[in-house]
Amino acid sequence: MKQVPVNTNLLMNELKGTLILQNLSVEELQSFIAASELWEYAPGEALVTQDSLSRYLYILLSGSVDIVVHGKEKGNIHLSSVDAGDVIGEASIFMDVRRTASAIARTGIRLVSISRDRIFEFCNDHPKAGLKIFTFIIYSLLHKLSGMNKDLAVERESMITQEDLDTLKNLFPKTIDEIITP
């Protein structure tokens, strides 16, 4: 990972293309850029790691990121992918919580990061822009929760039920005599 010098005009055009900032004015975007940092990550580098604490919101400008969790028996389990224009770390804006997953660069990526303190300063200075940003953050969190609920429902549906076990139990011999006797 390396911090990249900011070309304000180029970054302004990139940020206008993100859902979270697309409705901000030129002046608001300039202030947002001044409050944020621009970073590049190589494929395989971790933006955040599961169980770490962070106070940063990330806006992905280019590339793709895999969201993974540590499995109990296997290695990392892929949950989802995040692509250019998406955000990572919404919950960290509200409170100090451990990251529930790791975010690993699948490709080379560029992103903007902004700390909780800086985003709140920005929102205090630009309340209309802050309302737009926080509305998007809440929507994003609800959207991700909805997706996880659907995945959980599919997983639970595909699990073996008690009825399945009872049916299987009836197919197997109950005593050794049933196995030996033709």
HELIX and SHEET records of a PDB file:
HELIX    1   1 THR A    8  LYS A   16  1                                   9    
HELIX    2   2 VAL A   26  ALA A   35  1                                  10    
HELIX    3   3 GLU A   90  ILE A   93  5                                   4    
HELIX    4   4 ARG A  116  ASP A  125  1                                  10    
HELIX    5   5 PRO A  127  GLU A  157  1                                  31    
HELIX    6   6 GLN A  162  LEU A  171  1                                  10    
HELIX    7   7 ILE A  176  ILE A  180  1                                   5    
SHEET    1   A 5 LYS A   2  GLN A   3  0                                        
SHEET    2   A 5 GLU A  37  TYR A  41 -1                                        
SHEET    3   A 5 ILE A 109  SER A 115 -1                                        
SHEET    4   A 5 TYR A  56  SER A  62 -1                                        
SHEET    5   A 5 VAL A  87  ILE A  88 -1                                        
SHEET    1   B 4 ALA A  46  VAL A  48  0                                        
SHEET    2   B 4 SER A 102  ALA A 105 -1                                        
SHEET    3   B 4 SER A  64  HIS A  70 -1                                        
SHEET    4   B 4 ASN A  76  ASP A  83 -1                                        
END                                                                             
